[in-house]
Amino acid sequence: MANDQLPILVFGATGRQGGSVARALLKAGWPVRAFVLDPAKPESRALQQVGAELVRGSFEEIPSVKAAMKGVHGVFSVLPGDLSAEDEVRSGTTIANLAAESRIDHFVYSSGASVGDQLTGVPRFDAKPRIEAHIRDLPLTATIIRPMIFMEMLVRPGFGLEEGRLISLIRPERSIQLTAVEDIGKIVAAVFADKPRFAGVTMKIASDRLSGHALAAALTEVAGKPITYARFPDDVLAANADLAHMASSLEGGPLADHVDLELMRELNPDLLSFRSWLAGSGRAALDAALAGGPGGSG
Ligand SMILES: NC(=O)c1ccc[n+]([C@@H]2O[C@H](COP(=O)([O-])OP(=O)(O)OC[C@H]3O[C@@H](n4cnc5c(N)ncnc54)[C@H](OP(=O)(O)O)[C@@H]3O)[C@@H](O)[C@H]2O)c1
């Protein structure tokens, strides 16, 4: 049940995950305090228009984070994907430390589904597990979510769709689990609504699971023209350490773990299939990818 007095502070609220979380929390009846770098930017104004309180700050400016945490019930922490490993660990642990000092009731950290139980020794792959371990050691009621690869990542210019094919990381007969960013917010709202159930829980989250062949079938149906599926060639994977890491994680590592989609549906009855996402909020991204143009960023 939503606390009707104290807000939830949402980091990254002008971005994908934070934006989804802020909107879902508002819809669920929580007051939302959105931590934004620039209150004048259109994404910030749009949040304000749907009822969020804006606070200006940067997670690199500790006093601004401390001030934003005053009088809040919960914190949703997510960091941008373009930080160095060192900066990601520093900011992720600092936000959690400040939440513990501020005696936040419930802290939710969004990590990544490629996090496994073992460190890899590669700093950029180990930033999130190090932040997770730090959070677990703090006197803080926390829930860690690990979203699977975003549907948005597959449907971008430059991955073959403009030529009638999708090139991605799994073998055609293997399955991949995908998350619609808008589902992240609804699942996080369900987590904040039930602190006793989710205190101390680490949970992978996804919206759908489907094979390469099924990805092609869904794309073909929604695009209204044939789309085939192929895995990145081995030499391309060999030349790109990040893609190779994800591909091997999808074959037998943490990205191959099966997310309990029944649990996901219980937490979010509107859980999106890849097909329904493509036909709905993913439609614009699909159309842009089919039209080609400059490649998107991760
Ligand atoms: N790609 C995937 O498939 C996938 C899957 C699972 C997890 N992830 C992880 O998801 C995370 C990224 O989440 P996202 O995609 O939601 O991020 P995003 O859309 O890039 O948004 C980043 C947010 O952080 C804000 N921000 C940047 N610098 C800041 C600062 N110094 N102080 C305060 N706020 C700042 C940005 O504000 P502005 O809008 O003002 O710049 C924006 O709101 C990464 O850790 C990534 O590894 C990705």
The ligand as an ORCA input file, in Angstrom:
! r2SCAN-3c Opt
* xyz 0 1
  N      20.603     -1.642    -21.797
  C      20.093     -2.705    -21.191
  O      19.558     -3.614    -21.838
  C      20.177     -2.731    -19.724
  C      19.603     -3.778    -19.066
  C      19.684     -3.788    -17.710
  C      20.338     -2.750    -17.029
  N      20.911     -1.736    -17.699
  C      21.581     -0.687    -16.921
  O      20.702      0.415    -16.795
  C      21.459      1.552    -16.371
  C      21.033      2.777    -17.161
  O      19.677      3.019    -16.920
  P      18.809      3.830    -17.973
  O      18.907      3.151    -19.302
  O      17.485      4.075    -17.358
  O      19.664      5.191    -18.022
  P      19.429      6.467    -18.964
  O      18.144      6.346    -19.717
  O      20.687      6.697    -19.700
  O      19.238      7.615    -17.879
  C      20.290      8.057    -17.074
  C      19.723      9.068    -16.092
  O      20.741      9.473    -15.184
  C      20.722     10.912    -15.123
  N      22.046     11.422    -14.764
  C      23.172     11.404    -15.527
  N      24.194     11.950    -14.832
  C      23.700     12.327    -13.624
  C      24.258     12.957    -12.479
  N      25.554     13.311    -12.429
  N      23.462     13.181    -11.408
  C      22.155     12.822    -11.442
  N      21.556     12.212    -12.497
  C      22.328     11.978    -13.578
  C      20.289     11.333    -16.513
  O      19.867     12.675    -16.493
  P      19.782     13.541    -17.868
  O      18.545     13.035    -18.555
  O      19.646     14.958    -17.429
  O      21.050     13.271    -18.613
  C      19.169     10.333    -16.758
  O      18.000     10.703    -16.070
  C      22.919      1.191    -16.591
  O      23.495      0.882    -15.353
  C      22.837     -0.051    -17.470
  O      23.961     -0.888    -17.317
  C      20.815     -1.709    -19.023
*
